[in-house]
Amino acid sequence: MEPEIKKLIEGYEEYAQKNGIKLNDSAQMLEGLAKRLLENEKKYGARYCPCRVVKGQPEIDQKSICPCFYSKEELEKTGHCLCWLFLKK
């Protein structure tokens, strides 16, 4: 695994622990999501969730930066965020 991807996953693991949720335990899925987050950062200048559409409207797009504004509600409703990066404990 690339160091940049590993560091990103470690950061999200820390975020999950601090917020009483857990990170998806599929290494393959985590690596794929991390790659897509980094691609979005290079393309758009921010780590937009890979499951969201970047519309080019800063006020709206800000809510899609991972961990996104919508993830807490999705975790409560379905037990996972839309892209399955975070799971409810």
N, C-alpha and C positions, 0 to 999 in steps of 0.2 A: 504494500500500500504506500502511496506517495506521502511524504511527510506533511505536505499542505493539507491533504485529505484527512490524515490521521489527526492533525492538530484541530481541524474543524470539528471532527466527530468528538474529540475529547472536550471541546468547548460546549457542544450541545449536550454531552453527557453531564457536565457540570451544571448547566442550565436546568436540565431535567431533575437532577437531584435537589437543587435549590427550590424547585417549584412543585415538588411532590408528585412528579410524573416519572415516566421512564422512557428511555430511548428504545426504539425498535431493536430487537436482538438479532436481526438478520444482517450479518456482516455485508452480504452482497447488496442488500437493499440500501444500507447506510452508505456504502461506498458510491453507489449510483446516485443517490440523492445529494451527497456531498459534491460529486463531480458537477451535477446540474446546478447546484447553488453557486459554485465557483465560476461556472460558465456564465450564469446570469450576472455575477459580479463583474466579470470582464466585459460583458456586452452592455449592461445597463448602469454599472457603477454601484450596485447594491446587491446583496444576497436575497433576491426575491425568491419566494417559495416556488419550486418548480411546478407546483400544481395550480398556480395563479397566473392570470394573464396580465402582463405589464401594459398599461393603457397609455402611458406617456403623460399622465396627469398626476403630478407630484403628491397632491393631497390624498388621492385615492391609492396610488401606488405605494405610498409610505406604509399603509396598512398590510401590505403583502411582503414586507421584509421579514425573513425568518428569524426567530419564531414570530409568526404573523399574528395580527390582531384577532383573527378569527379562530385561532387554534384552541383557546380556552373553552369557547362555546362548543366547538366540535368535539373536544375531549369529553365534555359533560354529556353531550347528546349521543355520541356514537362510541366513545371510548378510545378514539384516536383522532389525530388531526387529518385533514384531507389527504395529505401525501403519505401518511403512516410513519412519519419520522418520530413523532411523540405518541405515546400510549398512556392511557390511564392506568394507575397502579391497581 
